Amino acid sequence: MRRLGPYRILRRLAEGGMAEVWLARGPDRTPDVVLKTLRPALRGSPDAARLFENEAWIGERIDHPLVPRTLDRGEADGVAYLVQDYVEGPSLARVLERLRGRPPLDLRLCARITADVASALYAAWAVPGDGGDPLCVVHCDVSPPNVLIAASGQVRLIDFGIAAALAVQPIPSDAARKGRFLYQAPEVFLRGEVSHRSDLYSLGLVAYALCAGQAPWSGADEVAERCREEAPPPSWFRPALPPSLERIVQRMIRRDPAARYVSGREVAEDLQAWLGANGGPVTDAELADGVRALFPEGPDGWLPPAPRPARRWVWPAALGVGALGVLGASAGAALLLAWAVAPGPAAAPPSTERLLDRAEVSLRADRVDDAVRLLGALSDAPLDGAHADRRDRLRREVQLRTAVQGVRELLADDPKLARARARDLAAMFPDEPRLTRLLADVEAAVTAAGASGELGEAGGH
């Protein structure tokens, strides 16, 4: 068995975009623990090392039963690691996968899971710093893979890998490119503004999927609709959903952050009150039984299927990724002519290479929402440095295009607010020529509106 410092590694549990997660055992043979290490391809990255250190720093300060404890951290053989409580049970992502094509989850279980995650988010937000004031920790990646349901029926919020303590740290400028697109609040996606309320929006989308059996939007305009329109009521997809529960979910996912709940504590209190009026609190045993019924094979079904062997796409020597923009989507796809088995972890799976290529083709064809879905499929994919950089570059392009389009559409209704948004974008994306042109267009529109007397006091700085 491989060892890392005093810990004996038993088996791999998961591998994400930044870290490898192992089941391990300490020297005193206490209960098994989770041991996290940076992926080998990222161990020389200062950015990855900073995030890893930050996760350990935040984890050591959160002391709450709904968040696994950070027990230890250290370095052995040049490999940094952190040790956390092991939660034996499936992720909410696996639960949602099992619910496809089946009757939806009991609403009382949905409310219990959502209330517990809301409580965990509030506990992180309120955790005191050295001076006693709240650190204002935001998770920045609330999504089904980061919620675990223990076999004993407790809910756990995990993976504070891109979290930020806003009271003592700057707002992460790249939050919109590191979190999962499909669960991001509009203000995060468009402007990179993270807050406790943006975490609650993400949780609201998780609650929506639990209660309605699907996401609010689908199809080619998913991102545009999320940024410009309120979500359809979840009762559209589950007509029997009680209005009293629907109102709670809808308030969590209002487009305007000021219209959402102020805190996770408020969300939890409303959901607990709803449960009190609908059969009483859900016990751990009740939640465990409900989840266990989805996995008749037992623990073997909790983890995602093992990935297929890594393969490497072989490109004709005269052609490269740049040729995709010239040949278009169908011809670009035809360039993927052959593949060869390539042993070792450095080779990207074919699906990774293909998804990145298709995302780039979609962007060249101005199909932004298609690119979002393709890149969303890579949120948890273990990528080497080159592929991770390419994914982040494409995600940055998606964010920029969507934000620019939003500003241009805002011009007709509120030129001053459009100017404020354009200036925010210019600060987020310095030296971006498209924003220079956008700012010029916006200033011209503001000047024209002022000259015609149409410019009111709404919006703007």
C-alpha positions in Angstrom: 0.0 0.0 0.0 1.2 3.5 -0.8 1.9 5.9 2.1 2.0 9.6 2.3 3.6 10.8 5.5 1.9 9.0 8.4 -1.2 8.0 6.3 -1.7 4.7 4.4 -3.6 5.2 1.2 -6.3 2.6 0.8 -7.9 3.6 -2.6 -8.8 6.5 -4.8 -12.2 8.0 -4.2 -12.3 10.7 -6.8 -10.3 13.0 -9.1 -11.4 16.5 -9.9 -10.1 19.4 -11.8 -7.6 20.4 -9.1 -7.3 17.6 -6.5 -7.1 13.8 -6.1 -9.2 12.4 -3.2 -8.1 9.3 -1.4 -9.4 7.0 1.3 -6.7 6.7 3.9 -5.9 5.4 7.3 -3.8 7.1 10.0 -1.1 5.6 12.1 -3.4 5.1 15.1 -5.9 3.1 13.0 -8.7 5.5 13.9 -11.7 5.8 11.5 -10.7 6.1 7.9 -10.2 9.7 6.6 -10.2 11.5 3.3 -6.8 12.6 2.1 -6.6 15.3 -0.6 -3.6 16.1 -2.7 -3.1 18.3 -5.7 -3.1 16.5 -9.0 0.5 15.9 -10.2 0.1 18.2 -13.2 -0.8 21.1 -10.9 1.8 20.6 -8.1 4.1 23.3 -9.7 1.3 25.8 -10.1 1.4 28.7 -7.7 -2.3 29.4 -8.3 -3.3 25.8 -7.5 -1.0 25.8 -4.4 -2.7 29.0 -3.2 -6.2 27.6 -3.6 -5.1 24.4 -1.8 -3.6 26.3 1.1 -6.7 28.5 1.3 -9.0 25.4 1.4 -7.0 24.1 4.4 -7.0 27.5 6.1 -10.8 27.9 5.8 -11.5 24.3 6.6 -9.6 24.5 9.9 -11.8 27.4 11.0 -15.3 26.0 10.1 -16.5 23.9 13.0 -20.0 22.7 12.2 -21.5 19.2 12.0 -22.7 19.8 8.4 -19.2 20.5 7.1 -16.5 17.7 7.3 -13.7 18.7 9.7 -10.2 19.4 8.4 -8.2 17.2 10.7 -4.6 17.7 9.5 -2.4 19.1 6.8 1.2 18.6 5.9 3.7 17.7 3.2 5.5 14.5 2.5 7.9 13.7 -0.3 7.2 17.1 -1.8 3.4 16.5 -1.9 1.1 18.8 0.1 -2.0 17.1 1.6 -4.9 17.9 3.8 -6.9 15.4 5.8 -10.7 15.6 6.4 -13.5 13.5 7.8 -14.6 10.7 5.6 -18.3 10.8 4.7 -19.5 7.3 3.5 -22.4 7.9 1.1 -23.3 9.1 -2.3 -23.2 12.7 -3.6 -26.3 14.5 -4.5 -25.1 14.3 -8.1 -25.4 10.5 -7.9 -28.8 10.8 -6.3 -30.1 13.0 -9.1 -28.7 10.6 -11.7 -30.6 7.7 -10.1 -33.8 9.8 -10.1 -33.8 10.2 -13.9 -36.7 8.3 -15.3 -38.0 7.5 -11.8 -40.6 9.2 -9.6 -39.2 12.4 -8.1 -37.7 12.4 -4.6 -40.1 12.9 -1.7 -40.5 16.6 -1.1 -39.9 16.4 2.6 -36.5 14.9 1.8 -35.8 17.7 -0.7 -36.6 20.3 2.0 -34.4 18.6 4.6 -31.4 18.4 2.2 -31.8 22.0 1.1 -32.3 23.2 4.7 -29.1 21.5 5.9 -27.0 22.9 3.0 -28.4 26.4 3.7 -27.4 26.0 7.4 -23.9 24.9 6.4 -23.5 27.9 4.1 -24.6 30.2 6.9 -22.2 28.5 9.3 -19.3 29.2 6.9 -20.4 32.8 6.4 -20.6 33.4 10.1 -17.4 31.6 11.2 -15.5 34.1 13.4 -12.0 35.3 12.5 -9.2 36.1 14.9 -10.9 39.3 16.0 -14.3 37.7 16.5 -15.9 39.2 13.5 -17.4 36.9 10.8 -15.0 35.9 8.0 -17.9 35.9 5.5 -16.8 32.7 3.8 -18.5 32.1 0.4 -18.3 28.6 -1.1 -18.5 29.7 -4.8 -19.3 26.2 -6.0 -22.5 25.0 -4.5 -23.6 22.1 -6.7 -24.8 18.5 -6.5 -21.3 16.9 -6.6 -20.4 19.0 -3.5 -23.3 17.8 -1.3 -22.9 14.3 0.3 -25.6 12.2 1.9 -24.1 10.0 4.5 -25.3 6.4 4.7 -26.5 7.3 8.2 -28.7 10.1 6.9 -26.6 13.3 7.6 -26.0 15.9 4.9 -22.5 17.3 4.4 -21.3 20.3 2.3 -17.8 19.6 1.0 -15.1 21.1 -1.2 -14.2 24.6 -0.2 -11.5 24.5 -2.8 -12.4 27.9 -4.5 -14.0 29.5 -1.4 -13.1 33.0 -0.2 -13.3 34.7 3.1 -14.6 38.0 1.9 -13.9 39.8 5.2 -10.1 39.2 4.9 -9.6 38.3 1.2 -10.3 40.0 -2.1 -13.3 38.8 -4.1 -11.8 36.1 -6.4 -11.7 37.7 -9.9 -11.8 34.2 -11.6 -14.7 32.8 -9.5 -16.9 32.7 -12.6 -14.4 30.6 -14.5 -13.7 28.1 -11.7 -17.2 27.3 -10.4 -19.7 25.2 -12.3 -21.5 27.4 -14.9 -24.8 25.5 -14.6 -25.3 26.6 -11.0 -23.9 30.1 -11.0 -25.9 33.2 -10.2 -26.3 35.7 -13.0 -24.1 38.3 -11.2 -21.3 35.8 -10.8 -21.5 34.7 -14.5 -21.8 38.2 -15.9 -19.7 40.3 -13.5 -17.8 37.9 -11.2 -19.6 39.2 -8.1 -19.7 36.5 -5.4 -21.6 36.8 -2.1 -23.6 34.8 0.4 -26.6 35.4 -1.8 -24.9 34.1 -4.9 -24.3 30.9 -2.9 -28.0 30.8 -2.0 -28.9 31.2 -5.7 -26.7 28.1 -6.5 -28.4 26.2 -3.7 -31.8 27.3 -5.1 -31.0 25.7 -8.4 -30.0 22.5 -6.6 -33.3 22.6 -4.7 -35.2 23.3 -7.9 -33.7 20.2 -9.5 -34.6 18.1 -6.4 -38.2 19.4 -6.3 -39.0 19.6 -10.0 -36.9 16.7 -11.2 -35.1 18.9 -13.7 -33.3 22.3 -14.1 -35.4 25.4 -14.8 -34.0 25.9 -18.3 -32.7 23.7 -21.2 -32.0 24.2 -24.8 -30.0 26.7 -26.8 -30.8 29.8 -24.8 -30.2 28.4 -21.3 -27.5 31.0 -20.2 -29.3 33.9 -21.8 -32.6 33.0 -20.1 -30.9 32.6 -16.7 -29.3 36.0 -17.0 -32.3 37.9 -18.3 -35.4 36.2 -17.1 -36.8 34.7 -13.8 -37.0 31.0 -13.7 -40.3 29.3 -14.6 -42.1 28.0 -11.5 -41.0 24.5 -10.5 -44.6 23.5 -10.5 -44.5 23.7 -14.3 -42.6 20.4 -14.1 -44.1 19.0 -10.9 -47.7 20.2 -10.7 -48.3 18.7 -7.3 -45.6 20.9 -5.8 -47.1 22.9 -2.9 -47.2 26.7 -3.4 -45.7 27.2 0.1 -42.6 25.2 -0.8 -42.4 26.6 -4.3 -42.3 30.2 -3.0 -39.2 29.3 -0.9 -37.4 27.9 -3.9 -38.3 30.7 -6.2 -37.1 33.3 -3.7 -33.7 31.7 -3.6 -33.3 32.0 -7.4 -34.5 35.6 -8.0 -32.3 37.3 -10.6 -31.9 40.3 -8.4 -29.7 39.4 -5.4 -31.6 41.9 -3.2 -34.8 40.0 -3.8 -33.3 36.7 -2.5 -33.1 35.5 1.1 -30.6 37.5 3.1 -29.0 34.5 4.7 -28.9 30.7 4.7 -30.2 30.8 8.2 -33.5 32.3 6.9 -33.7 29.7 4.2 -33.3 26.9 6.7 -35.8 28.4 9.1 -38.5 28.7 6.4 -37.9 25.1 5.2 -38.0 23.8 8.8 -41.2 25.7 9.3 -42.6 24.1 6.1 -41.5 20.7 7.3 -43.2 21.4 10.7 -46.5 22.0 8.9 -46.1 19.0 6.6 -45.4 15.9 8.7 -42.6 17.2 11.0 -38.9 17.2 10.8 -37.2 14.5 8.7 -35.1 12.2 10.8 -31.7 10.9 9.7 -33.1 7.4 9.4 -35.9 8.6 7.1 -33.4 10.4 4.8 -31.1 7.4 4.9 -33.9 5.0 3.9 -35.0 7.3 1.1 -31.5 7.5 -0.4 -30.8 3.8 0.2 -33.8 2.9 -1.9 -32.1 4.5 -4.9 -29.0 2.3 -4.6 -30.1 -1.3 -4.2 -26.6 -2.5 -5.0 -25.3 -0.7 -1.9 -22.0 1.3 -1.7 -20.9 0.1 -5.1 -23.3 2.5 -6.7 -22.3 5.6 -4.7 -19.2 6.5 -6.7 -19.4 7.4 -10.4 -18.4 4.7 -12.9 -14.6 4.3 -13.3 -13.3 6.3 -16.3 -12.4 4.4 -19.5 -8.6 4.1 -20.2 -7.0 7.3 -21.3 -6.6 7.8 -25.0 -4.9 10.4 -27.1 -6.3 11.9 -30.3 -4.0 11.9 -33.2 -4.2 14.9 -35.5 -2.9 15.1 -39.1 0.4 16.9 -39.0 -0.7 19.7 -41.2 -3.8 20.5 -39.2 -4.4 21.8 -35.7 -7.1 23.2 -33.5 -6.8 26.5 -35.3 -8.1 24.8 -38.5 -11.5 24.3 -36.8 -12.4 28.0 -37.2 -11.7 27.8 -41.0 -13.4 24.5 -41.8 -16.5 25.0 -39.5 -18.2 22.6 -37.2 -18.8 19.6 -39.5 -15.4 19.7 -41.1 -13.7 20.4 -37.8 -15.3 17.3 -36.3 -14.1 15.3 -39.3 -10.5 16.2 -38.4 -10.7 13.8 -35.4 -9.5 11.0 -37.6 -7.9 8.4 -35.3 -7.0 7.7 -31.8 -4.4 5.6 -30.1 -4.2 4.1 -26.7 -1.7 6.2 -24.6 -0.9 4.8 -21.2 -0.3 7.1 -18.2 -2.3 9.9 -16.6 -0.8 12.7 -18.7 -3.0 11.8 -21.7 -6.4 13.4 -21.8 -9.4 11.2 -22.3 -10.8 11.5 -25.8 -14.0 13.0 -24.5 -12.0 15.8 -22.9 -10.2 16.7 -26.2 -13.5 16.3 -28.1 -15.5 18.5 -25.7 -12.9 21.3 -25.9 -12.8 21.2 -29.6 -16.6 21.2 -29.9 -16.8 24.1 -27.4 -14.3 26.1 -29.5 -16.3 25.4 -32.7 -19.5 26.5 -30.9 -17.9 29.8 -29.9 -16.6 30.4 -33.4 -20.2 29.8 -34.7 -21.5 32.1 -31.9 -23.4 29.3 -30.2 -22.5 30.4 -26.7 -25.0 28.3 -24.9 -23.8 25.1 -26.6 -20.3 26.0 -25.5 -21.5 26.5 -21.9 -23.0 23.0 -21.8 -19.9 21.4 -23.3 -17.5 23.2 -20.8 -19.9 22.4 -18.0 -19.3 18.7 -18.7 -15.6 19.3 -17.8 -16.2 21.0 -14.5 -14.9 17.9 -12.6 -12.7 16.5 -15.3 -9.0 15.9 -14.3 -7.1 17.9 -16.9 -3.4 18.4 -17.4 -2.1 22.0 -17.4 -2.5 22.6 -21.2 -6.1 21.3 -21.2 -7.0 23.2 -18.0 -5.6 26.4 -19.5 -7.6 25.9 -22.7 -10.8 25.2 -20.8 -10.3 28.4 -18.7 -9.6 30.4 -21.8 -12.8 29.2 -23.4 -14.8 29.8 -20.2 -13.4 33.4 -20.0 -14.5 33.9 -23.6 -18.0 32.7 -22.8 -18.3 34.9 -19.8 -17.0 37.9 -21.8 -19.4 37.4 -24.7 -22.4 37.0 -22.6 -21.6 40.0 -20.5 -21.0 42.2 -23.6 -24.3 41.1 -25.1 -26.1 41.9 -21.8 -24.6 45.4 -21.7 -25.6 46.1 -25.3 -29.2 45.0 -24.7 -29.3 47.2 -21.6 -28.3 50.3 -23.6 -31.8 50.9 -24.9 -33.5 50.8 -21.5 -30.9 52.3 -19.1 -27.8 53.8 -20.7 -26.3 54.9 -17.4 -26.5 51.4 -15.9 -25.1 50.0 -19.1 -22.1 52.4 -18.7 -21.6 51.2 -15.1 -21.7 47.6 -16.2 -19.3 48.3 -19.1 -16.8 49.9 -16.7 -17.0 46.9 -14.4 -16.3 44.6 -17.3 -13.3 46.7 -18.4 -11.9 46.3 -14.9 -12.5 42.6 -15.0 -10.9 42.1 -18.4 -8.2 44.7 -18.8 -6.6 45.2 -22.3 -9.6 43.6 -24.0 -10.1 45.5 -27.3 -13.8 44.5 -27.5 -14.4 46.4 -24.3 -12.7 49.5 -25.5 -15.2 49.5 -28.4 -18.1 48.7 -26.1 -17.2 51.6 -23.8 -17.0 54.0 -26.7 -20.4 52.8 -27.9 -21.9 53.1 -24.5 -20.5 56.6 -23.9 -21.9 57.7 -27.2 -25.3 56.3 -26.3 -25.2 58.1 -22.9 -24.2 61.4 -24.6 -27.0 61.0 -27.2 -29.6 60.2 -24.5 -28.5 63.2 -22.5 -28.7 65.5 -25.5 -32.2 64.3 -26.3 -33.4 64.7 -22.7 -34.2 61.0 -22.4 -31.5 60.2 -19.8 -33.1 59.9 -16.3 -31.7 59.2 -13.0 -32.1 55.4 -13.0 -29.0 53.2 -12.8 -25.4 54.0 -13.3 -22.5 55.4 -11.2 
